[in-house]
Amino acid sequence: MSTTPAALHVPELADEPGLVHGFSTVALGSVGLKHAADPDAALAARRAFAGVLGLDSAELTTMGSVHGASVARVDKPGGSVDDVDALLTNRPGVALFATYADCYPIVLWDPELKVAGLVHAGWRGTRAGVATAAVRHMQDEYGSRRIKAGIGPGICGRCYEVGEEVASQFDGRFVAQQNGRLMLDLATANRAQLEDMGASVFDIGICTKEHYLFPSHRRHPDGTRFGAIVALR
């Protein structure tokens, strides 16, 4: 019998009344359609993931990530919102969904106004300020003033080697030299963006490359993906 959990949560956000969130593990299989050899299996894994979170009948609203900083408001469930890297909603029954394989999922939550968001932050999105943009959108669109942010699993600063052309686009505090290699810390970069916008930040602290609970493009570039879901009850 497998002891691998089907989904993990940011602990500090797990018991927030009204918020549903989670990150699917390898126990459910790949939820990515783009490179799927068997799309039906990926869709079944998505349904199983939603079921694990108590969203059995939910129609997922999928983020069509493009590694930018565009944000979209979602008011009705279903379909795909293309060319954005952050989705926000204040509607119960809307389940936001995106796929990852080293990029960071970020869960946003306003416990007072019951607004939730999901961000996709790779190096390009982080450089473009997608976390900043998402929080600003919550403030401007919904009037959010007290926002909690949960940083999910992603490739950590010890593992994410980049070239000079990428490293040079980031503040030096997010780049470290390691045996002559340049290592980029995306979690800390996103934490800084979120905190600069006044959000309280919690980090699950799991590296996708170091831990086999989640697929990692750097470890196995085979197209497998884990998913993140954020929804309101």
C-alpha positions, 0 to 999 in steps of 0.5 A: 500500500502506498504511503505517499500522500495524494496531495499536500497543503501549505500548513498555515493555510490548511485550516482557513475557513472557506479556502480549499487548496492543495498540490497533487503528488506523484501518487496521483500521476501526471496532471499535465496534458501538453506532453501527455502520452495518454490524455485520458489518464491526465484528465483522470488524475485531475479529477482524482486530485479534485476529489481528494480536496473534496471538489468531486463535481468541480469543473476546473478553470485552467490557467494557460500559463505563458511565464508572464505577469498577466492576471485574470479574474474568474467569475464562473467555473470551467474552461481555460484562461489563456495567456495569464499566470495568475487567476483570482476569484471570489466565487464559491464553486470556482476551482482554479487549476494550473500545472507545474514541474519546478516553477512555483505555485503561489496560493493567495487568500484574503480571509476577510473578503473571501478572495482567493488566487493562484499564481504560476511563477517560474523565472520569467514570471518572477522577473516580470513581477507576477506575484506583485501583479496578482496581489495588486490586482486583489487590492484594486479589483476586490479591495483586499487589504489583508492577504495571506500567501502560501508558496508551494513546492518548486525548485530551490535555490540550492538546485536551480542553476542558471546562466549569467543571462538569467542571473543578471536579470535578478537582484544579487540577493537572490543569486548565489555562487556555488562552486563556480555555478550561479544558483537562483532562489525563486522562492526568496525572490517571490517572498520579497515581492509578496512581502513588499506588497504587504502580504503575510507569507508562508512557504511549504519549503519543499524542493521539487528536484530534491523530493520525489513527491513532485515531478521536476523538469530539471530532474526528469524532463519527461513532461510530467506535471503536478497540479495546484488547485485553489477554490472557495467553499 
